[in-house]
């Protein structure tokens, strides 16, 4: 099933003009500007949805931790695990807490994880960490009201890459669904900035999870942003094409107007709830 109804950005939203002015640029300055745009929304969301359990260790490394969030009083809630981005080098679960909190506010058990980063971690360790976090949730989330049989992973940028890698490493990974936001799946050449993670250019094709993501029977929701750089837009289109070839239909997906590579995940849980609503709707159909 494919979502082909992108809702236009609200011209009254002050973030719209600021994001459009940044265009498709990447870099720490763009990250900081986007973070400032959504800081008030994130603070309000944090006040409504405090952490339920912090720094739960899903492995032995100091980065292998996750936080849990919940507002619903029911038991056996769907579990939604968020995997942050950061170019394989930076990022933290607190930076993705808005996604986990938004999912908790929607009635799920939200989770946000850290994973190992460069220069200590290289391919496929990010994907291995996703597998370990999912296995931890299957073993422990019921104690916090979650349903181990209904785990959905959501990742942005490098986080989406790690989810895709996890599907390559473990085709049988017991997931109810996956949400991939502006990821890399193997449809474009290696960027030199990513070589420290993937290794030499010659290894890149065999390490990319293109076939695994195309072939998996796990339901997917795939998205990119209007102002994503061309490489990420090409990856989105390539994945949709591969899924169509493999399954005879494209996955649920959307191109989100008015957002860039960073704001795509940062705005989840804000007053702009277009993408939040789409993701929640997808999870509830699983």
C-alpha positions as CSV (number, residue, x, y, z in Angstrom):
1,X,0.0,0.0,0.0
2,X,1.3,3.4,-0.9
3,X,0.5,6.8,0.7
4,X,0.3,9.2,-2.3
5,X,-1.2,12.2,-0.5
6,X,1.5,14.5,0.9
7,X,-0.1,17.2,2.9
8,X,1.4,20.7,2.1
9,X,3.3,22.6,4.7
10,X,1.4,25.2,6.6
11,X,2.6,28.6,5.3
12,X,1.8,30.1,8.7
13,X,4.3,27.8,10.4
14,X,7.4,29.9,11.1
15,X,9.7,26.9,10.4
16,X,8.5,26.7,6.8
17,X,10.4,29.7,5.4
18,X,13.5,29.0,7.6
19,X,13.8,25.4,6.3
20,X,13.2,26.4,2.7
21,X,15.9,29.0,3.0
22,X,18.4,26.3,4.0
23,X,17.7,24.3,0.9
24,X,19.3,20.9,0.7
25,X,22.4,21.9,2.7
26,X,23.9,19.5,5.3
27,X,26.2,20.3,8.2
28,X,26.4,21.3,11.9
29,X,25.0,24.8,11.3
30,X,21.9,23.4,9.6
31,X,21.5,20.9,12.4
32,X,21.7,23.7,15.0
33,X,19.2,25.9,13.2
34,X,16.7,23.1,12.9
35,X,17.2,22.1,16.5
36,X,16.5,25.7,17.6
37,X,13.3,25.7,15.5
38,X,11.9,22.8,17.4
39,X,13.3,23.3,20.8
40,X,10.1,24.8,22.3
41,X,8.1,21.8,20.9
42,X,10.6,19.3,22.3
43,X,10.5,21.0,25.7
44,X,6.8,20.9,25.9
45,X,6.7,17.3,24.8
46,X,9.3,16.3,27.4
47,X,7.1,17.9,30.1
48,X,4.1,15.9,29.0
49,X,6.0,12.6,28.5
50,X,8.8,12.0,31.1
51,X,11.2,9.1,30.7
52,X,9.9,5.8,32.1
53,X,13.2,4.0,32.3
54,X,16.6,5.5,31.4
55,X,19.9,4.0,30.3
56,X,18.7,0.4,30.0
57,X,21.8,-1.6,28.9
58,X,21.1,-3.8,25.9
59,X,24.8,-4.8,25.5
60,X,28.2,-4.4,27.2
61,X,29.5,-1.3,25.4
62,X,28.8,2.1,27.1
63,X,26.9,3.2,24.0
64,X,24.6,0.2,24.1
65,X,21.8,1.8,26.1
66,X,18.2,2.8,25.4
67,X,15.4,4.8,27.2
68,X,11.7,3.9,27.4
69,X,8.7,6.2,27.4
70,X,5.0,5.5,28.0
71,X,1.8,7.3,28.8
72,X,-0.9,4.7,28.1
73,X,-2.1,2.6,31.1
74,X,-3.0,-0.4,29.0
75,X,-0.6,-3.4,28.8
76,X,0.8,-5.2,25.7
77,X,1.4,-2.0,23.9
78,X,3.1,-1.9,20.4
79,X,6.8,-1.0,20.9
80,X,8.4,1.7,18.7
81,X,12.2,1.9,18.8
82,X,13.8,5.0,17.4
83,X,17.3,4.9,15.9
84,X,18.9,8.3,15.6
85,X,21.0,9.7,12.7
86,X,24.4,11.5,12.8
87,X,26.5,10.4,9.8
88,X,27.8,7.4,11.8
89,X,29.9,9.8,13.9
90,X,27.6,11.7,16.3
91,X,24.2,11.6,17.8
92,X,22.5,10.4,21.0
93,X,19.2,8.9,22.1
94,X,18.3,12.1,23.8
95,X,18.3,13.8,20.4
96,X,15.7,11.4,19.2
97,X,13.6,11.4,22.4
98,X,11.0,13.5,20.6
99,X,10.2,10.6,18.4
100,X,10.0,8.1,21.2
101,X,7.9,10.5,23.3
102,X,5.6,11.2,20.3
103,X,5.1,7.5,19.9
104,X,4.4,7.1,23.7
105,X,1.9,10.0,23.4
106,X,0.2,8.1,20.6
107,X,-0.4,5.1,22.9
108,X,2.7,3.0,22.2
109,X,5.7,2.1,24.3
110,X,8.4,4.4,22.9
111,X,12.1,3.7,23.0
112,X,15.2,5.6,21.8
113,X,18.6,3.9,21.5
114,X,22.2,4.8,21.4
115,X,24.6,2.7,19.2
116,X,28.4,2.5,18.7
117,X,29.9,5.3,16.6
118,X,33.0,6.1,14.5
119,X,35.9,5.9,15.1
120,X,35.3,2.9,17.3
121,X,32.5,1.3,15.3
122,X,32.5,0.3,11.6
123,X,30.2,-1.6,9.4
124,X,28.2,-3.6,10.3
125,X,28.3,-2.7,14.0
126,X,25.4,-0.2,13.8
127,X,23.2,-2.9,12.4
128,X,24.4,-5.4,15.0
129,X,23.4,-2.9,17.7
130,X,19.8,-2.6,16.3
131,X,19.6,-6.4,16.4
132,X,20.7,-6.4,20.0
133,X,18.3,-3.7,21.0
134,X,15.4,-5.5,19.4
135,X,16.4,-8.7,21.2
136,X,16.6,-6.8,24.5
137,X,13.1,-5.4,24.0
138,X,11.7,-8.8,23.2
139,X,13.1,-10.1,26.5
140,X,12.4,-7.1,28.7
141,X,9.8,-4.7,27.3
142,X,6.8,-6.7,28.7
143,X,7.8,-5.6,32.2
144,X,7.2,-2.0,31.0
145,X,3.9,-2.7,29.3
146,X,5.1,-3.5,25.8
147,X,4.2,-6.4,23.5
148,X,7.3,-8.2,22.4
149,X,5.4,-9.6,19.4
150,X,4.8,-6.0,18.0
151,X,8.1,-4.2,17.7
152,X,8.4,-1.5,15.0
153,X,11.8,0.2,14.4
154,X,12.0,3.8,13.1
155,X,15.3,5.2,11.9
156,X,16.5,8.4,10.3
157,X,19.6,8.8,8.0
158,X,22.3,6.7,9.6
159,X,19.7,5.2,11.8
160,X,17.7,4.0,8.8
161,X,21.0,2.6,7.4
162,X,21.5,0.6,10.6
163,X,17.9,-0.8,10.4
164,X,18.4,-1.8,6.8
165,X,21.7,-3.4,7.8
166,X,20.0,-5.3,10.6
167,X,17.5,-6.7,8.0
168,X,20.5,-7.8,5.9
169,X,22.2,-9.5,8.9
170,X,19.0,-11.0,10.3
171,X,16.4,-11.6,7.6
172,X,14.4,-13.4,10.3
173,X,14.5,-10.5,12.7
174,X,11.0,-10.5,14.4
175,X,9.7,-7.1,13.6
176,X,6.1,-6.0,13.0
177,X,7.3,-3.2,10.7
178,X,10.0,-0.7,9.9
179,X,10.0,3.1,9.2
180,X,12.9,4.3,7.1
181,X,13.5,8.1,6.9
182,X,16.1,9.5,4.5
183,X,18.3,6.5,4.5
184,X,21.0,4.9,2.3
185,X,20.2,1.5,0.8
186,X,22.6,1.0,-2.0
187,X,21.2,2.9,-4.9
188,X,23.9,5.6,-5.1
189,X,27.7,5.5,-5.1
190,X,29.7,5.7,-1.9
191,X,30.3,9.2,-0.6
192,X,33.9,9.7,0.6
193,X,32.5,11.0,4.0
194,X,31.0,7.5,4.6
195,X,34.1,5.5,3.6
196,X,35.4,5.4,7.2
197,X,32.3,3.5,8.2
198,X,31.8,1.2,5.2
199,X,35.4,0.6,4.2
200,X,37.0,0.9,0.8
201,X,34.9,1.6,-2.2
202,X,35.3,-1.9,-3.6
203,X,33.5,-3.3,-0.5
204,X,30.6,-0.9,-0.7
205,X,28.3,-2.8,-3.1
206,X,28.4,-6.0,-1.1
207,X,27.9,-4.3,2.2
208,X,24.9,-2.2,1.3
209,X,21.5,-3.8,2.3
210,X,19.7,-3.0,-1.0
211,X,18.5,-6.6,-1.7
212,X,17.5,-7.2,1.9
213,X,15.3,-4.1,2.1
214,X,13.8,-4.8,-1.2
215,X,13.0,-8.4,-0.5
216,X,11.9,-8.4,3.2
217,X,8.3,-9.3,3.9
218,X,8.3,-6.9,6.9
219,X,5.9,-4.0,6.2
220,X,7.8,-0.8,5.4
221,X,7.0,2.9,5.6
222,X,9.6,4.9,3.6
223,X,9.9,8.7,3.6
224,X,12.2,11.5,2.4
225,X,12.0,15.2,2.6
226,X,11.3,17.8,0.0
227,X,14.7,19.4,0.8
228,X,16.7,16.2,1.2
229,X,19.9,16.3,-0.8
230,X,19.6,14.6,-4.2
231,X,21.5,11.5,-3.0
232,X,18.8,10.7,-0.4
233,X,16.0,11.5,-2.8
234,X,17.6,9.1,-5.3
235,X,17.8,6.4,-2.6
236,X,14.1,6.8,-1.8
237,X,13.1,6.5,-5.4
238,X,15.4,3.5,-5.9
239,X,14.0,1.7,-2.9
240,X,10.5,2.3,-4.0
241,X,11.4,1.0,-7.5
242,X,13.0,-2.2,-6.1
243,X,10.1,-2.9,-3.8
244,X,7.7,-2.6,-6.7
245,X,9.8,-5.0,-8.7
246,X,10.1,-7.5,-5.8
247,X,6.5,-7.4,-4.5
248,X,4.4,-5.9,-7.3
249,X,3.5,-3.0,-5.1
250,X,5.4,-0.1,-3.5
251,X,5.6,0.2,0.3
252,X,3.7,2.8,2.2
253,X,5.7,6.0,1.7
254,X,5.7,9.8,1.3
255,X,7.8,12.8,0.4
256,X,7.2,15.3,3.2
257,X,6.9,18.9,1.9
258,X,8.6,21.7,3.7
259,X,11.2,19.7,5.5
260,X,14.9,18.9,5.1
261,X,17.2,16.0,6.0
262,X,17.3,16.9,9.7
263,X,13.9,18.4,10.3
264,X,12.2,15.3,8.9
265,X,12.8,13.5,12.2
266,X,13.2,16.6,14.5
267,X,9.7,17.8,13.8
268,X,8.0,14.6,14.9
269,X,6.0,15.4,18.0
270,X,5.7,19.1,17.1
271,X,2.7,21.2,16.1
272,X,3.4,20.0,12.5
273,X,2.0,16.6,13.0
274,X,1.6,15.5,9.4
275,X,4.4,12.9,9.4
276,X,3.6,11.9,13.0
277,X,0.1,11.1,12.0
278,X,1.2,9.0,9.0
279,X,3.6,7.0,11.0
280,X,1.1,6.4,13.8
281,X,-1.5,5.3,11.2
282,X,1.0,2.9,9.7
283,X,1.8,1.3,13.0
284,X,-1.8,0.9,13.9
285,X,-2.5,-1.1,10.7
286,X,0.2,-3.7,11.5
